[in-house]
Amino acid sequence: MAASLPYADKPFIVFSDFDGTITTRDSNDCATDELGFGVTRRRELNLEILNGTKTFRDAFKEMLDSVCENGHSFDSVVEYLRKEIKLDPGFKVFFDYCKQASIPVVIVSSGMVPIIRAILENLIGPEDAKQISIIANDVKHLEGGKWTISYLHPETGFGHDKSRATAPYRELEHEPTLFFCGDGVSDLSAARAADLLFVKVIEGHTNDLKVHCDREKIPYVPFSQFEQVGDVVKSVVEKQKTVQEHLDAKK
């Protein structure tokens, strides 16, 4: 397994959600709220996911399908989101440090690869974007210009079980340190999968992953900008502080 596993020789790997974590706004929320059935129904579905009465897979498909049902082609949605979605102010500094330190950054998203790739290239440029691996769902093009999401793991309630992105690294003999950054309901499957979980918490915003982790007593380090993630990652990589010391400091 190690021979074919990307970054199997690396001692540290950063996995991160994309929407609302690397970006300041979730592109899928943006599309649903402004091009689909709107924020009220979206939030109702998010609460159903948190309460366990609906799977993320089914609720998320309902959100995205509402965009298509309103007559928006996939290409027009991509172009709309390229213009609307902005980068977290600290991500570029964080990514530059990771490049310098040879730490891979892997996006693990419940969104769709073509949308993420288009937004990422627009935000950090094609050359830097090429250095970031993306593990995500895809788009399924239907007859008459219609489209829908094509899930990576349709047999699961997550549609994309993010914990599967990190699981193979747990079997490596040298036991790399795995970081994961997230913010919302799509990250519930990954919440226990990393050595150090970072949860994006913005005052005045919905913070569904924080709610879940607090309720389930899952330890995490909160952050509001990626520079804070960079400071913690750097201190672990340079052996200034251990993962456990960072988690203990947040208790």
N, C-alpha and C positions, 0 to 999 in steps of 0.2 A: 504493500500500500504506500509506504513512504516514498518509493521511487517515483510514483505517478502523482503524488499529492503536491499541489503547488505550495511553495514556501516551507516544505517539510524540514528544511535544514535551518530555519530561522528560530532564534530563541524567543522572539517577541513578535506577535501579530496583532494588528488592530482590525477588528471587525466593527462595522458601523451601519446602522440604519441610514437611509438617505433623507427621506422626506421629513422635514421639521427638525432634523438632527444636524445634518450637514448644511441644510438649507434653513432659512428663517421661517418658511411656510411649507406645509405639506402640499405637494403638487396635486395629489389625488383629492385632498379636501378642497383645494382651490377649484379643480375641475367640477367636483360634485356640487359645491356651493354656488358657483357662478354659471356653470353650463348645464348642470344636472338638476336634481329635484330640490336642492337647497340645503342650508345648514341645519334647519330644524329636524328634518327627517334623518340627516346624517348623524346628528348627535343622539337621536333616539336609537339608532342602530348601534352606535358606539357603546351606549349604556347597556344594550342587550348583550353585546359581546362581553363586557366586563362582568355582567351579572350571570353569564353562562346560559342565557336563554336562546342565543343564536351564535352560530360559529362565525369566526372572522371570515372564512372562505365564502359563506353565503351572503353575509352582510356586505362585504367589500364588492362582490360581483354586482349586487343590487345597486350599489352606489355608482359604479362605473357604467353599468348598463343604462342608468338614467341619463347619462351624458349622451350616449349614442342614440337613445330613444328621443332625445330632444333635437336630433338632426345634425349633430356635430360629427364630421368625419374624423378619423384618427389623425390624419396629417394636420388638420386645422387645430386639433387639441394640442398636438406637439408644439406647433408654432405659438399658440396662445401661452402655453406654460413656459416656453423659452423666454418670453418677454416678461412674464409675471414673477417668476421664482428667483429669489436672491440668495446669495451665499452667506452662511454664518460668518460674521466679521472676523472670527479667529481661526477659521479653518485653513486658510492659506498659510499662515504662520505655522500651524500644527503640521500641515502636510509637508512643508519645507523641512521641518525638523525630522519627520519620518524618512524623507528621502535621504537626508544627510546621514542619518543613523542606520540606514538600510532596514527600516521597519516596514513591512508590507502593510498597505491599507486596503481592505477588502470591503466593498459595499455589499451588505446583505439586506435586501429590500423585498417588501411585499408588493411593490409597484412593478412596472413593466420595463424591461431592459431598453427598448428603443426610446422611451421617454426619459429615463434616467441618463442614458448616454448623451442625448441631445442637450439636456439641461446642463449636465456636467461639462461638456465641451464648451458651452456658451459661458459658463461661470469661471472655469480655470484654464481654458484653452485646450486644444486637441492633444498637444504633446503631454501635458500633465495628466489629462484625462485617460490617456492610453496606459498610464502606469498604475491605474486603479482597477482592480478586478471587480466585476459586478456579478453577483449571484442573485437572480431575481426571476420573476415570472415573465411571460412573453405576451404578445398580442395575437389573437386569432382573428384573421380577416374573414368575414362572411360575405354572402352574396349581397349584391345591391349596395356595396360600400359600407355595410354594417361591420361592426367589430365588437369583440368582447375580450376579456382577460383569459389567458391560457395558463393555468396554474402549474407550478413546478411539482407540487405534491398534492394533486387533487383528491387523493384518498384520505388526506388528513383534514381536520377541521380548520387548520391554519391556511390551507391552500399552498403556502410555502412555510414549511417548518424550519425556522431559522436555526434551531439547535443542531440541525443536520450539517450545517456549514462548519460548525466547530467540532462536532463529535469525532471525526477521523483524527484530529490532532491530539485527542486524549489518548490515543493508542501509541503515540510516538514515544520511543524510549527516552528521549531527552526532555520530554514534558515541557514544551514551550509555554510561556506565559501568554494567555489570551485575554485581550481587552475587548469589551463590547460597549458601544454607545447607542442609546436609543431614547425614544420619547413617548411612544404611544402604544395602542392596543395591538398593533402588528408585531410588537417586540415581546409579547408575553411568552412565546415559545423559547426565546433566547435568554430570558431573564436569569435563569439558573445555569446557563451554559458556559459562562466566562469565569476566569479567575477574578477579574475586576470589572464590575458593571458600572458604567456611567449613565446616569439618567438626566436628561435635559429637563430642567425645571425653570419655567418662565412665569413670573408673577403676573396674574391676570389672564393666563392662558390655561386651557385644559391640559392637565398633566396626568394622562391615564396610566402610564407606566409607573409613575410615582405612587399613584393610588393602589395599584396592584401590588407593588413591592412592599409598601407599608402594611398592607392588609395581610400579605403572605409572609411577612418578616424576612424578605430577601434583602441582604445587605447591598448597598450601592453607594457611589459617590455622586452627589448632585453637581450639575454644572449649568451655566447659562450661556457661556460662549466656549468655543473649542480651545481657546488659549489655556483655559483652566484644565482641560483634558491633557493638553500638551505638557503642562507643568507637572502633573501627576505621573504621566507616562515617563517623562524624562527622569523624574526622581527614582522611579522603579528601575529603569534601564541602567541608570548610573549608580545604582545601589545606595542611594541616599536614604531611601525609605522602602520598606517592604509593602507588598499588597495588603497584608493584614494590618499593618500600622495605619495605612490610609483608611481602611474600613473601620478600624477601631476609633479613629479620630472623628468619624461621622456619627458615632453612636450617641 
